[in-house]
Amino acid sequence: MVAAVALAVFGALTERLVVPARLVVFLAGLGLAYYCLTRLSRSMAGRPVDTTFWLSVAWLVLLIAVALLAPLLPLQEWADVSNSLHAPSYAGIDLGSAHPLGTNNYGLDLLARSVYGARTSLIVALSAVVLGSVVGSCIGIVAGFFRSGADTVIGIGTNAVLAVPPLILLIALAAVMQPNLRNIAIALSLLTIPSMVRLARANTMAFAEREFVTAARAMGATGWRVMTRELLPNVALPVLSLAMVMISVLIVAEASLSFLGLGVPPPQPTWGNMIAEGEGTVFAQHPYIVLIPGVFLFLTVFAFNLVDEKARERWDPRSAK
C-alpha cells in the first residue's frame, strides 16, 4: 500500500519523466493503491466491501467539512490580489511548499481557491435543490390530488419550462439577474422544479388511490390534512432520491455558468471560473490551472452520483431497478 502511494506521488511530482509517462505512472500508482485498499478492507471485514462507495462518502465528508471550516484553516491567500504580491505566479505543484497545488497568474493559492470554490458550488447547488424540491413537491401534490383544472394548468406551465433548453434558460436568467449566490441558486432551482412536479404528481396520483387515503377521507379528513399527513410522507422518499441526483447536475450547471462568465464573478472563486483561467495558451504551459479544479469537480460529481445510487438501492428499490 505504501509503495503504491509512493508510486502515485512520484508520478505526480517527478520532473524526470515527460508528461505522458508521468500520467501513466500516476494512474498505475492509484490503481495499485485502490487494489491494495480493496484487499485490505476485505480481509479486515471478512466479506466484500464496496471500496468505491466508502471512498466517495469519505471524499464528500472531507470536502464538506473543509468547506465549512475554510475560514478557520491556515490557507494561503485565495481572493485578494494585493495580499499575494510577493507570492510566485504560476508556481507548480509542490506538496512540500506553502502552495502545495500551485498558484495562478496572480499568485493566488489554488488549494485555497479550490476549497472556497467548493463552498460556492455546494451552497448554490444545495440551496437550489432544497428550493426546487419544496416548491416542486407542493405543486406536484396539488396537481395530483385535485387533478382537473389545477392539473391542466400546472401541466401546461411545467411543459412550457421543459420546452426551453436548460442552458439557454440559464443564460437568459443570468442576463437579467444580478450575478450573486442567491440569484444563481434561484435560477438553478428552475431546472429542478419541473422534474420534481412531475415526480410528485405521479406518486400522488398513485398513493391517492390507496386504502389509507380512502380511510382518511371516510373519517372526514380535509384535503389539506390528506395531502400533508398521508401523501407528503410517501412522496418525500422518491423526491429526495431525485434531489440527490440533481445536486450533481446543478454543481455542473453552476460550473458551466461560471466558465462562461455568467456565474459568480471573480475574485470569488468557483470551479468554473478557475477552469476558465486556464483557457488558451495557459493550459498548454500550466495544465494544472485547469486540472486541479477539474479534478475537484469530477470527484465531487462522481461521489454524489455513486452515493445516490447506493441510497436508492437501500431505501427505494423500485427506482433503483
N, C-alpha and C positions, 0 to 999 in steps of 0.2 A: 504493500500500500504506500509506504513512504517512498519507495523507488518510483512508483507511478506518478505520485505528486511531484517529485523532483524532476521527472522527465517532462511533465507538462510545464513546470516553471522554467526549465531550461529552454524549451521550445518558444516560450513567450518572451524571454528576456535576452537570449543569446544574440550576439551580433556576428557570430562566426559563420552563420548559415544564411543563404538567401531566403527571401520571404516565403516562397512556396515550400521549401524544406522545413522552415520553422513552423509553418502551419501544420505540416504532416506530423512533425514531432509532437507538437502541442496536442493535436487531436488524438494521436496514439497514446499519449500520456493520460488524457482524460478518459479514453475508452478503457485503458488498463485499470485506472483508479476506480471507475464505475464497476468493472467486473470484480475487482477485489472487494469493494464495498458490498456488492450483492452477495458474494460468497460469505463474507464475514457476518452480515446481518442474518443470513440463512442459518449459519452454524450457531449463532447466539440464540436465535428464536426457536430453532428446531423445526422450522417449517418455511416454505417460500414466503418471502417478503417483497412487497411491491416497492422497490427502492426508489423508482422514479417518482411515485406518488409522495413518499415521505420527503424526498429531496425538494419537490415542488412546495410542499407545506412549509418546510424549513426556510426556503427562499422567500415565500410570502411573509412569514412571521418575521424574518430578519429585515426584509425591506420595509414593512410597515413600522416595525419598532425603530429602525434607524430614521425613517422619515418623520416619525412623531418626535423623536428626541434630537433631531438635527440641530436646533439652536443650542443644545447643551453639549454637543460633541465638539472635540477640538479640530474642526475642519478649517481648511485654508479659505482664503477669500474666494467668493463664488459669484458676486454681482457688481461690487463697486470697483471700477477700474482704477480709481485714484489710490486704492489701497494695494494694488498689485503692480505698481510702477517698478518695483525692484525684483519682481518675480520674472523668471525666464519665460519668454514666449515660445510656444511650440516645444515645450520640454517633453521628451519621450517618456514612455512607461518605465518607471524605476521604482520597484516596490520598497526599496530601502531609503528613498528620498522623501522630502517634505511633500512632494506631489507624486504619489505612487502611480497614478493613472495619467500623469502628464498635465499639461496646461494648453489653453487655446491661444489664439493670436494676441489676446490682451493679457496673458499671464494669469488668467483665472483658472482655478483648480478644477479639473474635470471630475474628480471624485466628488467634491462638494457640490458641483453643479448637477451631477447625476442624482445625488441624494435629494437635493431640493427640487430637481425635476420630477422625482418620484412623488414628492409631496403634492406638486401641482397636478400630476396625472391622476393620482389616487383621489384627491379632493374633488376634482372635476368629474371623474367617472362615477364615483360613489354617490355624489350629490345628484347627478343626472339620473342614475339608476333608481335611487330612492324616490325622487320626484316623479319619474316616469312610471314606476311600479305603483305608487299610491294613486296617482291620477288615473292611469290606465285601468287598474283593477276596479276602482269605483265606477268608472264609466262602463266598463265591460259588465259588471254585475247588474247595473241598472238596465243595460240593454238586454241582457239575457233573462232578467226577471220579468220586466214589464213587456218586452217584445213590442209588437205592433208598431205604432208611430215612433216611439222612442228608439226602437231598434233600427228602424229605417233611417232616421236622421243621423244617428251615431254611425251607422254603416257607411252612409254617404261621406261623412266627414273623415272617417278612417281611410276609406279608399282614396279620397282626394289627397290625403297626406302621403299615402303609399305610392301614389302615381308620380310623385316628384322624386327624381333620383336623389339619394341621401346627400351626396357630395354637393350637388347643385343647391339643395335646400340649405345646407350649412354655409356655403359661400354667400348665398343671398342674405341669410340672417346675420352673418358676420359683417356684411357690408352696411347694414343699417343699425347694428348694435355696437355699443362700446366694448372693446376687447378686454374684458376683465373676467375673473373666475366665475362670478355669479352669472353673467350673461352667457358665457360659453356653456356653463352647466345647464342653463335653461334651454339653450339652442340644442344641445345634445340630447336632452330629455325628450325632445320632439321625435327623435329617432326610435325611442323605446315605447312611447305611448301607443301607437297603432298596434304593435305586436302584443302588448300587454292587454289592450282592449279585446282583441280577437281571442286571445287565450282565456281571459277571464270570462268572456261571453260564452265561449264554447263549454267551459266547465260549469258555468252557472246553469246553462240550459240542461246539461246532463244531470246535475245534482238536484235541480228543481223538481224533477220527476221522482226522486227517491222517497222512500217511506217516511223518513224523519221530517222532511219538509211538509209532506202531506199531513202528518200528525200535528206539526206545529200550527199549520193553518186551521186544522179542525179544532184545535184548542183555543182559537181566537187570536193567535199572534198576528200582529200588524206586519205589513210588508217590510217596514224598516227593521223590525226585530228579526224577521226571517232572513233578510239579507245580511245583517251584522252578526247574528248569533248562529245561524245554521249554514249559510252559504259561504260567507267570508273565510272561516277557518278551513274549509275544504278547498277553496280556490287558492288560498295562500301558498300551498306547497308547490304546485306547478309554476306559479308566478315567481316564487323565489328561485326555482330551478332555472327559469329563463333569465332571471336577473343576474345570476352568476355568469351566464354566457355573455350577456350584454355588457358586463363590466369590461371584459377584454376587448369587445368590439368598440366600446367608447374610448378606451385608452388609445387604441389605434386611430380612431377618428380624431381625437384631440391632438395626437401627434401629427396627423396629416394636416390639420388646420394650421398648427404652429409651423410646420415645414413650409407651407405656402405663404406664411406671413400674416395669416388671418386669426391666429390664436393669441395667447398671452404674449404681449410684446416684450422684447429684451429691455432691460437686463435680467428680468425674471426668467430663470431657465426652465425649459421644458425639454423633454427628449426630442420633440420635433424640431424646435429651433436650434438645438445643439447639433442635430444631424445636418440642418441647413447650413451651419457654419462651415461644413466640410465640402461644400459644393465646388465644382470646377477643379482647378489645379491643386487646391489644398488637399483634396483626397489623395491624389497621386503622390504627394510628398509626405503627407502626415495622415495616413489612413486611420489611425487610432482616434482622430477627432470625430469620425463618423462611427467607427466600430464600437466604441465604448458605450455611447447612449443606445446604439442599435442592439447591443447585447443585453443591456438592461431592459429594453423594450421587449425583445424576443423572449427572454426568460420569464418576464412577468406575465405576458400574454399566454405563453405555453403553460405556466404553472396554474393560472386561473382556469384555463380550459380543462386541464387534467383533473384538478380538484373538483370542478363542476361535474365532470363525467363520473368520477367515483361517488360523489354525493348523490347523483341521480340514481346510480345503481343501488345505493344503500337505502335511500328514502323514497324514491319514486321509480320503482322497477318498470312500470308501464312505459314511461317516456324514455327510459334507457335502452329499450329494445329496438 
